[in-house]
Amino acid sequence: MRDHYALRAFRTIAEYGSFTRAAAALDVTPSALSQTMQQLESGLGTRLLQRTTRRVGLTEAGQEMLQRIAPALNELDLALDAIRQHGDRPRGTVRITVPSVGARSIIEPMLGEFMARWPDVQLDIRVEDGLTDLVVEGLDAGIRLGERLQRDMVAIPIGGPLRAVVVGSPAYFERHDRPKTPKDLQQHNCIKHRLASSGAIYRWEFAHRSGPQKGRWYEIAVDGRLTVNDVPLAVRAAEDGVGLACVLETSARASLDAGRLESVLEPWLPPFDGFYLYYPSRFQVPPKLRVFIDFIREWGSREMNTPQSRTQR
């Protein structure tokens, strides 16, 4: 068990890139964690970590070791959790990765109810818009749009289809004609979004309305003076009349309902596959993850059947 702890400690340091943050996650002191790593490196006869003044990184040997031990550690953690939970209530920590828009539209509304229903289950939620490898990072599950799922994963739809909207403020439309087709966006100041996963500028997506391409999606590169990588900032900028923004309807719903934003080009923006909860394909899902999966199914079904959700779709 001591070796198991040392390897888990190494994986946690690699995940957080910091002894202080990793120690807090493991509930130990940084000095105790540093001693554990010194003993592990001494026993292996090689350095695993590259320490700098700002961050702790992996050496080449450390990177190779992490890739090799992560799957085995995950399976061992599952086995130990199953033993601890045998004949008892689900307990333990469920580690989840979720994009910022999913955190606001899915995690925030269901969090309180889930925590109250399962008091012995802890949630460790990582809000990140980049793609994350569940197995390498030691995570139990993730929430992503269907088009961004990892391969070889079990995927469960949450909440049904989504829509994007192109929005601007009433003041903006007093100064500019409303675009009637996506091509008209060339005459508008558009708020560009930089993707966290690649650093590229998101190309706005539309579907053909008619003809042989009807229903098929295509992309347009927009231009504008403002580039952001945060959806709430884009929505606020659109409210302030900076330009047009293209965001998920859920992100702009409050502003649309309040009249701070108005949508355009809706015939070119049909619904598309929404969010999925995904997790590694395993023969035995641990109870702590099973209750989270079942709760997400239940919550998503309720959301799809509420009058407000049906109206939005």
C-alpha distance (Angstrom), angle and dihedral (degrees) to the residues before:
residue distance angle dihedral
M1 . . .
R2 3.82 . .
D3 3.81 91.0 .
H4 3.79 89.5 46.8
Y5 3.80 90.4 53.7
A6 3.81 92.5 48.2
L7 3.80 91.5 51.9
R8 3.80 91.7 47.0
A9 3.80 88.6 49.5
F10 3.79 89.9 52.1
R11 3.81 91.2 49.8
T12 3.82 91.4 49.4
I13 3.82 92.8 50.3
A14 3.80 89.4 50.0
E15 3.80 90.1 50.0
Y16 3.81 96.3 50.1
G17 3.81 99.3 31.5
S18 3.80 88.8 -141.2
F19 3.81 135.9 85.3
T20 3.80 91.2 -147.8
R21 3.81 95.6 52.6
A22 3.80 93.0 40.6
A23 3.81 91.0 50.2
A24 3.80 90.2 52.0
A25 3.81 90.5 50.7
L26 3.82 90.8 50.0
D27 3.82 93.0 41.8
V28 3.82 94.5 -123.6
T29 3.78 134.2 112.0
P30 3.82 119.7 -91.2
S31 3.79 89.9 -120.6
A32 3.82 92.0 53.8
L33 3.80 90.1 48.2
S34 3.81 91.3 49.0
Q35 3.81 90.2 51.8
T36 3.81 90.7 50.2
M37 3.79 90.4 53.4
Q38 3.80 93.0 46.5
Q39 3.80 89.5 54.0
L40 3.82 91.5 47.7
E41 3.80 93.2 49.4
S42 3.80 91.3 44.8
G43 3.79 91.4 51.0
L44 3.80 91.7 49.4
G45 3.78 93.8 43.0
T46 3.83 93.8 -132.2
R47 3.79 140.1 84.1
L48 3.77 115.9 -105.4
L49 3.79 100.5 176.0
Q50 3.79 132.2 55.1
R51 3.80 108.7 -152.0
T52 3.82 121.2 -155.3
T53 3.80 131.9 169.3
R54 3.81 91.7 -98.0
R55 3.78 107.7 28.0
V56 3.77 145.5 12.8
G57 3.80 112.4 -126.3
L58 3.78 135.5 178.0
T59 3.76 126.3 -99.1
E60 3.79 117.8 -136.5
A61 3.81 88.7 -95.5
G62 3.80 89.4 48.8
Q63 3.80 92.6 52.3
E64 3.80 91.6 50.5
M65 3.77 91.9 47.1
L66 3.81 93.2 50.0
Q67 3.80 91.6 52.2
R68 3.79 91.0 50.4
I69 3.79 100.7 43.7
A70 3.84 100.9 38.1
P71 3.83 96.8 79.7
A72 3.81 92.3 43.8
L73 3.81 92.5 47.7
N74 3.78 91.1 49.9
E75 3.80 91.5 52.4
L76 3.81 91.2 46.6
D77 3.81 91.1 50.3
L78 3.80 89.2 50.9
A79 3.79 91.8 50.6
L80 3.81 92.9 49.3
D81 3.81 91.5 46.6
A82 3.80 90.7 50.8
I83 3.80 91.1 51.8
R84 3.81 93.0 47.6
Q85 3.80 91.9 47.9
H86 3.80 96.7 45.6
G87 3.77 108.0 129.9
D88 3.82 91.9 -5.5
R89 3.79 139.9 92.9
P90 3.81 115.8 -75.1
R91 3.78 109.1 -86.8
G92 3.77 139.7 165.8
T93 3.80 137.2 67.3
V94 3.80 124.4 -51.2
R95 3.81 110.0 -156.5
I96 3.82 114.2 -154.0
T97 3.80 136.5 178.5
V98 3.81 118.2 -153.1
P99 3.83 135.2 167.1
S100 3.79 117.6 -113.5
V101 3.80 94.6 -106.4
G102 3.82 89.9 50.0
A103 3.79 90.6 49.4
R104 3.79 90.6 56.6
S105 3.80 98.6 40.6
I106 3.83 100.2 37.1
I107 3.80 114.4 14.2
E108 3.81 99.1 41.8
P109 3.84 96.2 51.9
M110 3.82 95.3 46.7
L111 3.79 101.2 34.4
G112 3.80 100.2 89.5
E113 3.81 94.4 47.0
F114 3.80 93.7 48.4
M115 3.81 94.1 48.0
A116 3.81 91.0 49.2
R117 3.81 93.1 48.9
W118 3.83 95.9 47.4
P119 3.83 107.8 33.9
D120 3.82 93.5 169.0
V121 3.80 94.2 56.5
Q122 3.80 119.3 85.2
L123 3.80 123.4 -158.7
D124 3.81 123.0 -145.5
I125 3.82 104.7 -169.6
R126 3.79 122.4 -170.1
V127 3.81 112.9 -164.4
E128 3.80 106.6 -155.9
D129 3.78 132.6 143.3
G130 3.80 96.1 -154.9
L131 3.79 123.1 87.7
T132 3.80 114.9 -90.6
D133 3.80 129.0 -163.9
L134 3.81 105.3 -130.2
V135 3.80 95.6 -158.1
V136 3.80 97.2 46.9
E137 3.81 92.8 44.6
G138 3.81 94.3 46.2
L139 3.81 94.4 -119.4
D140 3.78 126.3 152.5
A141 3.80 100.2 -148.5
G142 3.78 145.5 -13.9
I143 3.78 139.9 -150.7
R144 3.80 117.7 -138.3
L145 3.79 141.7 144.2
G146 3.81 111.5 -84.6
E147 3.80 93.8 -109.8
R148 3.81 91.3 58.4
L149 3.82 101.0 50.3
Q150 3.79 122.1 130.6
R151 3.78 117.1 -114.2
D152 3.80 122.0 -100.5
M153 3.79 92.8 27.3
V154 3.78 132.4 133.7
A155 3.83 105.2 -121.9
I156 3.81 127.6 -162.3
P157 3.85 120.3 -171.9
I158 3.81 115.3 -124.4
G159 3.78 123.4 -156.2
G160 3.80 99.3 -16.4
P161 3.83 131.1 -101.4
L162 3.80 124.7 -10.2
R163 3.78 134.3 -149.7
A164 3.78 133.4 -147.0
V165 3.80 120.0 -141.3
V166 3.79 133.7 -161.2
V167 3.78 107.0 -139.3
G168 3.79 140.1 -178.1
S169 3.78 136.2 169.8
P170 3.83 123.8 -97.4
A171 3.82 87.7 -115.2
Y172 3.80 90.8 54.9
F173 3.80 91.7 52.0
E174 3.81 90.2 50.2
R175 3.81 87.1 63.0
H176 3.82 99.3 36.6
D177 3.80 136.1 41.1
R178 3.76 115.1 -109.0
P179 3.81 111.7 -105.1
K180 3.79 111.1 -111.4
T181 3.81 96.6 -170.5
P182 3.81 132.4 19.2
K183 3.83 89.1 -105.3
D184 3.80 88.2 65.7
L185 3.82 88.7 67.8
Q186 3.81 87.5 81.8
Q187 3.81 86.6 75.2
H188 3.82 93.6 52.2
N189 3.77 137.9 79.3
C190 3.82 102.5 -116.6
I191 3.79 124.9 -166.4
K192 3.80 104.8 -125.8
H193 3.81 123.7 -146.0
R194 3.80 123.1 -144.9
L195 3.82 112.8 -146.8
A196 3.80 114.5 -126.0
S197 3.80 93.5 -148.6
S198 3.81 97.1 57.2
G199 3.78 108.4 5.6
A200 3.81 89.4 -122.6
I201 3.80 122.8 134.6
Y202 3.81 111.4 -103.8
R203 3.80 113.2 -113.4
W204 3.80 110.2 -140.5
E205 3.80 112.2 -115.0
F206 3.80 127.3 -140.5
A207 3.80 136.8 169.0
H208 3.80 124.8 -127.1
R209 3.81 111.7 -107.5
S210 3.80 99.7 -151.4
G211 3.76 146.8 -5.4
P212 3.81 127.4 54.1
Q213 3.84 90.5 -39.7
K214 3.82 93.9 53.3
G215 3.79 111.2 145.8
R216 3.80 94.3 9.7
W217 3.79 117.2 123.3
Y218 3.78 126.0 -123.4
E219 3.81 134.3 177.0
I220 3.79 134.6 -124.1
A221 3.80 126.2 -163.2
V222 3.81 105.9 -138.0
D223 3.78 128.2 -162.3
G224 3.78 133.7 -144.0
R225 3.78 145.6 136.9
L226 3.81 97.6 -101.9
T227 3.81 127.8 65.5
V228 3.82 121.6 -178.6
N229 3.79 138.3 168.0
D230 3.81 95.8 -153.7
V231 3.81 123.5 81.5
P232 3.84 98.1 -152.9
L233 3.80 88.6 52.2
A234 3.82 90.2 52.0
V235 3.82 90.7 49.6
R236 3.81 91.9 49.0
A237 3.80 91.6 48.1
A238 3.81 90.1 51.2
E239 3.82 89.7 49.9
D240 3.81 88.7 53.0
G241 3.80 91.4 54.5
V242 3.80 96.9 -108.9
G243 3.81 92.2 133.0
L244 3.79 146.0 -70.3
A245 3.81 121.2 -44.3
C246 3.79 130.9 -161.8
V247 3.82 110.9 -148.5
L248 3.78 140.3 142.9
E249 3.78 111.6 -74.5
T250 3.81 90.2 -122.9
S251 3.82 89.4 60.1
A252 3.80 92.7 53.1
R253 3.81 99.4 34.5
A254 3.82 97.1 102.6
S255 3.82 91.8 47.8
L256 3.82 92.1 47.1
D257 3.81 92.6 49.0
A258 3.80 90.9 48.6
G259 3.81 92.8 49.2
R260 3.80 93.9 -118.0
L261 3.81 88.8 118.9
E262 3.80 134.9 30.9
S263 3.79 125.9 -159.1
V264 3.80 128.2 -130.8
L265 3.81 136.7 -177.7
E266 3.81 92.0 33.1
P267 3.85 94.7 151.2
W268 3.82 87.5 64.0
L269 3.82 93.6 51.4
P270 3.82 111.7 68.5
P271 3.82 122.4 169.6
F272 3.80 120.7 -79.5
D273 3.81 136.6 -170.4
G274 3.79 109.9 -61.8
F275 3.78 134.8 -155.3
Y276 3.78 126.0 -31.8
L277 3.77 132.4 -162.5
Y278 3.79 106.2 -137.2
Y279 3.79 134.3 -177.0
P280 3.82 137.7 168.6
S281 3.77 116.1 -74.6
R282 3.79 104.5 -105.6
F283 3.76 133.3 167.2
Q284 3.80 91.2 -132.8
V285 3.80 122.2 32.3
P286 3.84 111.4 -155.1
P287 3.82 114.8 -115.1
K288 3.81 93.6 -116.1
L289 3.82 90.2 58.2
R290 3.80 93.3 39.8
V291 3.82 93.1 59.2
F292 3.81 90.1 48.1
I293 3.81 91.2 50.3
D294 3.80 91.9 48.2
F295 3.80 91.6 47.5
I296 3.81 92.1 50.3
R297 3.82 89.4 50.9
E298 3.81 90.8 51.0
W299 3.81 94.3 44.6
G300 3.80 92.8 47.0
S301 3.80 91.4 50.1
R302 3.81 91.0 51.2
E303 3.79 91.7 48.7
M304 3.80 92.6 51.8
N305 3.81 90.9 52.8
T306 3.80 99.3 47.8
P307 3.84 115.0 107.6
Q308 3.82 91.7 -123.4
S309 3.79 92.8 52.8
R310 3.80 92.0 48.6
T311 3.82 89.8 50.1
Q312 3.80 92.3 51.4
R313 3.80 91.1 52.2
